Amino acid sequence: MSEQHKILIVDDNQANCELLDAYLVDVECEIDFAYDGQAALDKVAEFKPDLILLDVMMPKLNGFEVCEKIKSDEKTRNIMVLMVTALNELGDIERAVNAGTNDFVSKPVTKLELLKRVENMLQLKGVHDENEKLRKYIEQMETPSHLN
């Protein structure tokens, strides 16, 4: 059995955090929260989530900025980011994609849609992690033993 997934919920509105948390009650995962963009980056370093549910409109750093920082860092770029936003203009969607988000969902979020997207993203993260382990293993096997 693999270790439990970690999900970080980032939203400056505590009621939104509580709603998303309630929606995820049946998902086997550990959940943590951050209430602004800078706190999100701090939590990413300490909590090491597999998936971030990221609001866009927040104080200090907005979701686009947070996503860009996560995706531009070698240590965090493989964290899945699902932007959860009230913004749904084409320009906002483009900006989310350019920031590196893996997917986005518009508020108000339905439980079914959120659960399906979370499930898909966690599966994708698992496949990516497994590929990365295999890549490293193959790399090790191809390196002559006197160089290890």
C-alpha positions, 0 to 999 in steps of 0.5 A, a space after each residue: 500500500 502506498 503512503 497517503 496522499 497529501 493535499 494542500 487547500 489554499 484559499 483566503 476564505 476559511 468557509 471555502 477551505 472548510 467546504 473543500 475539506 468537507 467534499 474530500 472527507 471520503 478521500 484517503 489523504 492528509 489535508 492542510 491549509 494555507 490562507 494566503 499566497 505566501 503561507 501557501 509557499 511556506 506550507 509547500 516547503 514543510 508539508 510537501 503536498 502531492 496536490 494543491 487546490 489553489 484559489 486565485 484571488 488572495 492577498 500577498 501573492 495571488 494564485 497565478 504567482 504561487 503557481 508560477 513559483 511552484 512550477 519554476 522550482 526544481 523541487 516542487 514543479 511536479 506537485 499537481 496544481 488545481 486552480 479553484 477560481 471564480 474567474 472564468 474569463 478566457 484571459 484568466 484561463 490562459 493566465 492559469 495555463 501560462 502559470 503552469 496549472 495542471 487543471 482548473 475548476 470554476 466556483 461554485 465547485 460541485 462535490 462530484 466535479 472536485 472529487 473526480 478531478 482530485 482523483 484523476 490528478 492524484 492518479 496522474 501524480 502517482 504515475 509520474 512518481 513511478 516513472 521518475 523512480 524507474 528513470 532513476 533506477 535505469 540511470 543507476 543500472 546504466 552507470 558503471 559500478 566504479 563510478 557510483 
